[in-house]
């Protein structure tokens, strides 16, 4: 059954961002989601389970979304579509036209994971990862939001000393559809000596930089009003323009403290003193690397969600972990990153703040009860699998007291 909704228009909100260590932050008005449907509590969600552990974790997140929806008076209509290696095996391409069309027509997209050893030898057009790049481009999602929060219950799981990791609560805003991953020209060639070479182009326009900078300033404004822009402006012309434009946009946000940092120093500082950061904005390739680095501070990438949003239309929500083919089908995966991605979907994609908070509160309660998957397990905790972890989160949702509405 199709959901009743209007075509995507203006955003709901990028705001009411909750801190693990304080009160919920106020909403930030940006464009990043589909419009609310004509029936205001009915939404169409495209599910892309993908490969490896993807189907397992998406199944858990779907069940939790449905139960939370029932508590909040929200009705979800799901449309499961193939993508990645699963799509390659089924129809020969990593992103079928039907999958992209379904994603565009939905209110939000929840992705599991893509890729695996089986397809590593494929030519680039037939790699699962190519399908993900095509999906991002097709949806026009240009801003990737990756929170990295050290949960108090899991601080001992961090690879950093407790006194370094404790209290870390940052977010990396990564430009997602420009830069060296998409720049032209690119390709292969042969030089005068007959040697093969490969080349890519790091390129950014004023428009691309300005729009990601405004997203970052808006989010920083609703957090701690601290924004660090990361570049390599001492070497790269694209970074020189990046810094120039970020400084220009900063004039619109006098209440936000802006700093700049070279990417090599930022990589070091994230490990040395991660609490100095609140909001980080950077380009595509630097953001790819730094957000992965920031994730390990938290103790496990199995806990970290992400959101990719556009100026209009549905957002893409996914855990940052990979497909983990080594444990696929063994009920060992940690579903919490996908569950928390569903919370981001509710908050940033649909503007359903109370429903998002229900999920986050249930995850916290489940961790407080001592349930752990193997990636976050420690002495004295209860070791559970993917399905059991999902069941415990569902129990926590059902046992919750009414969530106080946030206007």
Secondary structure, DSSP 8 states (H G I E B T S, - for coil): ---------S---S-----TTSS---------S----SSTTEEEEEEEEESTTHHHHHHHHHHHHHHHHHHHT-EEEEEE---THHHHHHHSSSS-HHHHHHHHHSSEEEEEE---GGGTTS-GGGSHHHHHHHHHHHHT--EEEEEEE--GGGGGGSSS-HHHHTT-EEEEEEE-SSGGGT-SS-EEEE-TTS-EEEE------HHHHHHHHHHHHHHHHTTTSEEEEEE-TTT-HHHHHHHHHHHHHHTT-TTSEEEEEEHHHHHHHHHH-GGG-SEEEE-HHHHHHHHHHHHHHTS-GGG-EEEEE-SSS-EEEEESS---TTTTTTT----HHHHHHHHHIIIIIT--HHHHHHHHHHHHHHHHTTEE-GGG--TTSEE--HHHHHHHHHHHHHH--------
